[in-house]
């Protein structure tokens, strides 16, 4: 917000991209609250706004009447044209590809870029992923936040978990129950949420207000449910990972994750961060199945530490880099020889060397770099001018 303020005061526009409409709307609210009194105009661009409203926003943006545009992937569309874009912020960068980051930055002329993520990427891996950026790390909790206690339990503990949820709700708190996202199969996923919601509503907690949320619902529906949960009208929210990022309900103090073994550690850490956002003592309960060594190690990591970086390193060690990010994200290097985790020292040396060569001999004209130049020409001649 401070960097956006500074950019606007220097005569530039700002783009802020978030992965979900809920999060983008929350950002707009906070920005307006603080910046509107300084005459700074912020606007929201998300998929669900009407065609007429969208056209009006795009026109005002191009005329320079909008200072800060906050939105989802909708900002990447070609018809989104800024008059003078000077700062681009991507929030929850791990939800966007490298290509998307450069698409939005290219809407300005040499715009400054700030990328933010609460999913901790191992420090070492970050050097390779974000080698083109300076990295800052905030590794302390905001004031008055209490440590979240985490427990890993099997099916035998189900009744005790339900009693514990009941106790929290009786004290006036709220609970999240998260179901796993079954890879590329929204149908199964939505079904598991609906089934669980039915069970909670009719059998386990008929006396409480139970609602559910999943990715297949219309954006307006999702927003309405989240708003009701925020306002305390819902006691228990059963959801898929759509609540993983940016949802802020300080009164929610308990997070139960079903089939926790199906999630990556970084994702479990991100989900756990939905509770413990107020002054109340909060808890995260991981229900898991299976007794393999890897599952046990992963659950133990979550119980033992709240340090996202330790968790990320462990995740990388146990799962490998492809699985850590999901190999679909564009821009994750798949090396033929090196292993991102085991060969990190060598990779760092290579990275430093590459930077040194680029500074010394950017066009690779020196005799000692002739073999390297040949290699670059063979490999990249179709992509770059040499």
N, C-alpha and C positions, 0 to 999 in steps of 0.2 A: 504494500500500500504506500509505503514511504517512497519507494523507487518510482511508483506510478505517479505520485504527486509531483516528484521532482521532474520527471519527464514532461508532464503536462505544463508545469511552470516554465519549462525551457522551450515550449512551443510545439511539443510533439504529441502524437496520439499513442495510446497503449492498447495492446491486445492481451487478454487473459483467457487462456484456454483450459477448461476443466473437462474431465471425462464423462460426467453425468449432468443432466439438467438440474437435478436436486442440488448438486454442489455449486453449479454455476449460479443458481438462484440465491443460494446462501451467500455467495461472494458478493453478488450485486447488493444484497441487503446491507452487508457490513460496509461496503464501499460508500453507498449512499449515506448511511448513518454518519460516517466520519467526514467524507469529502464534499458532500453537497453544500455544506455551509461555506466552503471556499469557492463556490461557483463552478465546481468541476462536474461535468455531465457524464454520468455512466449509463450504459445501456446494455440490455441483455439480448443475445441472439442464440436461440435454441430451435431445434427442429419443429417444436409444436406451436410456434407462433403463427398467426394468420398471414396469408400471402400479402395482404394489404399492409399490415404492420411491418412485415419484413422489408417490403419495398421502400417504405418510409424511412426505416432505420438505415438501409443501404444508401439512400440518397443523402441523408444527414451525415453519414459517415464520410462519404466522398467529398461533401462540402466542408468537412472539418468541424461540423457542429457537435459531434460526439467526441469527447476526450478519451474515455475509456470504454472499450467494447469487451464485455465478458461473455463467454459462450462455450459451446461444446465443439465437436468436430465441424459444426455448421460454419465456423470461422474459416475453415480451409477451402470452402467453395470459391470458385473463380470469380463469381460476381461480388465477392466481399472485397471492396477496394477502399483503402485508406488514403486520406489526403496527405498525411505526413506521419507515418508510423515510426516511432523511435524506440519503443520497448515492447518486447514480447515475453510473456510469462506463461510457461506451461506448468500447470499444477498436476501433481500425481503423474509425473513424466513416464513412469513405468507402464502406464496405460496407453501411451502413444508410441509409435515407432519413431526411429531416428528421422525417417523421411518426412513424417508429419511435422516434426520440429522445424526442419529446414523449409518446408512449404510455407508455414506461417511466417517465418522470419523473412522470407524472400518478398513478402508484401510490403516491406519497408526497404529503405536504402541503407544498408549497413546498420540495421537496428540492433540494439543491445538485446541479449537473450538471457533470461533467468529461468532455469528449470528447477522444479521442486519435486521431491518425492519423500514420502514417509516410509516407503518400503526400503529398508536399508539394503544397499547393494554392498557386498564385501568391499572394504576400502580398496583392496588390491584390484578387484575386478573393475571398480569405478574408474581407475586410471586408464584402463583400456577402452571402456565404453564411452567415457566422457573425456577422452584425452585432449579434446579441443576446448575444454572448459576449465575454469578455476573451480575448485571444489571447496565448499564450506560445510561444516558439520555442526548441527545443534544437537548435543547429546545429553542435555539435562531436561528434566520435566518442568513445565510451567509452575509458578508458585502455587502452594496449597493442594497440589495433586498428591494423592496417596498411591503407594505401590499396589498394583493389582495382584492378588493371590491367584495362582493357577493350579488346578488339580487335573490329573489325567485318570479317568475311571473307565471300567468296563461295564458291560450290561448289568452285571450283578448289583451295581450300585444305583440303578435307575430310581428306585423308590426314595432313596436318601437324597438324590439330586432333586427330585420333585418336591420333597418336603422342604428342601433348602430354598427353592424358587418361591414356594408358598410363603415361607418366613419373610423373605425379602419384600414380596408384594404386600404382605400384611403391614410391613414397616413403611409402606408408601412408595417403594421403589418400582422400577419396571425392568422387564427382562427381554433379551433377544435370544431366539433359538435359531441357529443357522444350519441349513442343510447343504450338503456338498453340491457343487456344480458338476454334473456329469458331462465330461468332455464332449463338446459338439452335439449334445443331445438335450435341447431345451425341453422336449416333450417329457422325458423321464424326470427331468429336474423339477418342472412345474408340478408334475404329478406327485412327487415325493413331498413337496411343500403342502399341496392340497390335502394329501392323506394325513400328514402329521397335524395340520391345522384342525382337521376334522376330529382326530383323536384327542387333541388337547381341549377342543371346545366341548366335546360331548362326554368324554370319559375322565380325563385327568383333571382339568380345571374348568368345569362347567360354570363355576361361580365367578370367573374372571372374564374380562373383555379380551378375547384373543383375535388377532387379525393376521393376515399373511401378505407377503410381498414377493413377486418374482419378476424376472426380466421380460416376460411375455405380456405383462399388463401395459395398458396405455399410460403414457407419461403423466397425464392428468390424474389417473387413478393412483399411481405410485406417489405422486406429490401429495395427494389428499391424505393417504394413509400415513405418510411420514409426518405430515403436519399434525395429524391427530395424535400420533405417538409422541411428538414433541410437546404437545399441549397436555399430555397425561390422560388422554381419553382412551388409550389402549394400554392394558397391563402387560400383555405378552405379544411380541411381534415375531412371527415365524417367517424366516426369509431365506433367500439364496444369498449369494455373495454380493448382490446389488448394494448391500449396506456397507460393503467393505471400505469404501472411501468417503471421507468428508462428512459423514453423518454425525451431528453433534447434539446429543440429548443428555445433558448433565445428570438427569434424574435416573437414568438407566444404570443399574449397578451389577447386573449379572448377565454373562454371555455364555450360553451353552452351545457347543459346536458338535453336531452329530457327525459320526464317521470322520473324526478328525484326521484319521490316517490318510484320507484322500486329499488332504490339502498340503501344499508346500509350507514349510516353516515360516517363510516370509509372509505368506498369506494369512497364516494363523496369527502371526504377530500383528498384522494390519487389522484383522478382525477384532482381536483382543483390545486394540486401541479404541474401539467404539464405546467401551465402558471406562469408568475411572475418569470421567471428564468433568465431574463436579466435586463437591466436598465429601461425597459418601464413599465409604470403603467399598471396593468393587472386587468382583470375582470372575474368573474365566474357568469354565469346566469343559474339558476335552473328553468327549465320549469316543472311545476307539474300539475297533475290533481287530483281531489278529494278534499273534504273539511273536512275530518275527523280530530278530535282533534289531533290524533297521527301524521298525515301528517303535520299539521300546526306546531306542536311543533318541529318536526324534521327539517323542512325548517327554522324555526326561529333560531334553534341552529346553523345551517350552516351560516346564515346571521350574527348572533351576534358574533361568535368567529372564530378565526383562530388557536386556541390552540387545537392541535390534542388530547391531553389528556382529555380535557373537553368534546370534541366531542365523544371520545371513551366511557367515563363514561355515557354520555347521551344515546348513542346507546345501551349500555348494559342495562340501566334502561328501555328504551322503547321497546327493542326487546327481551331481555333475552339472555343468553350466547350461547344457541344452534344456534340461528339464527345469532348471531353476527359473528360467524366463519363459519356458514354452518356446520351442524353436521357431515358432511362427513370427516372432517379433523381428522385423527387418533390422539389420544392422548389428546383430549379435555375431561376433566373429566365430566361424566354425573352422578351427585350425586342423590341418592334415596331420601335423606332427605333434604340436604342443598340446598339453592338457592345461586348461586355464587354471586349475587349482594347484596341481603338482609343480608346474613349471613357471610359477609366477615370478620367481627371482630372475629367471632367464628372460622372460617376457618384458620385465621392467628394464633390464639392461638393454634389450633390443630397442625398446621404446626411446630410451635416453639417447641411444646411438643414432636412431633415425632422426631425432630432433637436431642432434649435433651436425649430422651430415647435411640436413636441410639448411641449417644456418650458415655452414661453411661453404657449401657448394650447391645452391638451390637448383641449378640446371644440370648438375652432374657432369661438369665439363672437365674436372681434374682426371688425370691419368689413373689414379688409384680407384676412381669410381666408375671406370669404363665398363667393367663387367656388370655392375649394378645398373648402369644406364641401359645396357642391352636388355637386361632382364625386365626392366620397367617398360621398355619399348615393346618387347614381345608380349608382355602380359596385358598392358593397358592402352596400347596404341589406338584401339577402337573407342576408348572412352575419354582420353585426354590428348591435348595437342602438345607435342614434345618439340 
